[in-house]
Each structure stands twice: as C-alpha cells, then as structure tokens.
Amino acid sequence: MFVWIILMSCMLLVSSIYFIRIKRKQRMVKQRNHAQIEARFMQRNRSAKGGAY
C-alpha cells in the first residue's frame, strides 16, 4: 500500500511538470506567432506608405 502511494505521488509530480512545460511552450509559440504577424503588418504598412508617397 505504501509503495502504491509513493508511485502515485511520483506520477502526479511528473505529470504536473510535463503539463507546465507544455503550457510554457504553447505560450512561447503564441508570442512568436504574434511577433511574426506584427512584423508582417508593419512591413505592409511601410510598403503602403511608400506607395502613397
């Protein structure tokens, strides 16, 4: 019984660390995508302004 409790706690610890890591990775990917979209938008604005002038 005691071994079972230790095993369960280890599993919970590993799964929680894994979950946090996945969440952090998703957040990083979101930030990167947002930066790419922003850069594209800025380039489009710059080219539009260049065409206007």
Buried (B, 14 or more C-beta within 10 A) or exposed (E): EEEEEEEEEEEEEEEEEEEEEEEEEEEEEEEEEEEEEEEEEEEEEEEEEEEEE
